[in-house]
Amino acid sequence: MSSAAARTRQERGFSDPFAEDPEAEDREIIADPLEPVNRRIFAFNDRFYTYVADPVTRGYETVTPRPVRRSIGNFFNNLREPFHFVNSILQGRGEDAHHAFGRFVVNSTFGVGGLIDVAGEHLDQRPRNFNQTLATWGVGDGFYIVLPVAGPSSLRASSGSLVDSFMHPFYYQEAEVAVAGRTLEGVNTARPYLREYDNLKRFALDPYIAVKDVYERTGGVIE
Amino acid sequence: MKKVFLISLIALFVFTGVEEVQAMSPDEFIEEKIAEVLAILGDTDPVDAIQADTVQQRLIETLEADFDFEEMTLRTLGPYARQITDEQLDEMIDLFSELLKEVYVNRITGDLADVDGVYEIRAIDVDGFEERRDGTYARVFTTARLYWDDDDYNAKITYYLIKHDDWKIYDFEVEGISLIRNYRRQFDNILARQSIADLLKLLREHIQKEELPDEIVPEFE
């Protein structure tokens, strides 16, 4: 048995010895006025990940050789460079804009339409989205939103994605092409995220809160 | 005079003894623990089901020796630690440490059930450390070099330590996600609506579920 009971009640009150600002942790929590609706969508997503996304991505990984998956990943990453470029400028990050522009030009031409990341050796990808731009401008998260299929987001992040989508080549394609493209992109990249989600869910007493905490610490602003 | 000399000598010995125990700096402590864990993982093939059990058992032994479960439980409870009765607290420490063992072993061995997706830990480098409150607390910054799906990945892991006679780990952060904070948020949410007895019941049920063999033993497709 533990000796914890020996501690007095007062001694059980803790402060974080490493917190520069003890209230900072509370400020990071994103408000969740839609919690009942969000929890329903979360439950739907959970079934979707388990019964649709997991078997589909597993099957995809089995039939698609690694080099092909990587090329497809490169192709979709390349399509994001236009909005990385615009957002880098809006955030005043000149070097990142240079990376996005250089990568897009080099990979689209010498990299066979983006299938090969030939620029990667000299110019690493610096993903900059409109959610980050809004954050740089001082816009708060707003509130927490769980999107169907896509999962955790916030009012600012969802608005940001919408603005980014206008700068994505898919926006200028037929709806069917865009949906097929987005689906393939999702299937191609989802595997590690599904595995992390599964781990988190397995050990959480309340998976909804566990996922929200992870989103608050990493979501949106740092990609 | 002789007596004084003798007492001084004994005091010196005791003091040297204490010095030896406390001589290890936080980064040396973490370096040693990392070496122990990597040796366990290096000894065996984690995909082999029987060996996987041995690996898990040995990892749990290191965990029991090096983690401060009491500190972890109290920090997870946060302000509720003052409301809990002594009996409830002792049960909470037992249950929560059971759960943490499962989490820890799972994080280190990768997703054992997913044969094609096991991360390989190439190395963990200690990047530095800082101390607080006269060296009672410390955190050690590390970078784990992982290999998965033909690619190298780096993950930042920070270990939080408290000094008793020796250092003990009371939290770790992977890419900014703190284990204790994540559970504290969950506990807070549950305790805002339900009692401590309800939380204990939830923990008990959760751990019983975790003990089902098909959740621990690797599955092969």
Contacts between the chains, C-beta under 8 A, distances in Angstrom:
chain1	res1	chain2	res2	distance
A	1	B	90	5.5
A	2	B	69	7.5
A	2	B	70	5.3
A	2	B	89	7.7
A	2	B	90	5.4
A	2	B	93	4.8
A	2	B	94	7.7
A	3	B	70	7.3
A	4	B	70	4.6
A	4	B	73	7.3
A	4	B	74	6.9
A	4	B	86	7.7
A	4	B	89	5.2
A	4	B	90	6.5
A	4	B	93	5.8
A	5	B	86	3.5
A	5	B	87	7.8
A	5	B	89	6.1
A	5	B	90	6.1
A	7	B	74	7.8
A	9	B	82	5.0
A	10	B	82	7.7
A	12	B	74	5.6
A	12	B	77	7.8
A	12	B	81	3.9
A	12	B	82	5.4
A	13	B	79	7.1
A	13	B	81	7.0
A	13	B	82	6.1
A	14	B	74	6.4
A	14	B	75	5.5
A	14	B	78	7.0
A	14	B	81	7.3
A	17	B	132	4.1
A	17	B	133	5.3
A	17	B	136	7.6
A	17	B	137	4.2
A	18	B	132	6.2
A	18	B	137	7.3
A	18	B	139	6.0
A	18	B	160	7.4
A	25	B	181	7.2
A	29	B	185	7.9
A	61	B	116	7.1
A	66	B	149	6.7
A	66	B	150	5.9
A	70	B	150	7.9
A	191	B	117	7.3
A	192	B	117	7.9
A	192	B	148	8.0
A	195	B	111	5.5
A	195	B	114	6.3
A	195	B	117	6.0
A	198	B	111	7.5
A	199	B	106	6.5
A	199	B	107	7.5
A	199	B	111	6.7
A	202	B	106	7.6
A	202	B	210	7.8
A	202	B	215	7.4
A	203	B	99	6.7
A	203	B	102	6.4
A	203	B	103	4.7
A	203	B	106	7.2
A	203	B	210	7.9
A	204	B	182	7.9
A	204	B	186	6.3
A	205	B	183	7.7
A	205	B	186	5.0
A	205	B	187	7.5
A	205	B	190	6.6
A	205	B	199	7.9
A	205	B	202	5.6
A	205	B	203	6.9
A	205	B	206	6.0
A	206	B	186	4.5
A	206	B	189	5.8
A	206	B	190	6.3
A	209	B	185	5.3
A	209	B	186	4.7
A	209	B	189	4.9
A	210	B	182	5.6
A	210	B	185	7.5
A	210	B	186	5.9
A	212	B	185	7.5
A	213	B	177	7.4
A	213	B	181	6.8
A	213	B	182	4.9
A	213	B	185	4.7
A	213	B	186	7.9
A	214	B	177	5.6
A	214	B	182	7.2
A	217	B	176	4.9
A	217	B	177	5.3
A	218	B	175	6.7
A	218	B	176	6.3
A	218	B	177	7.0
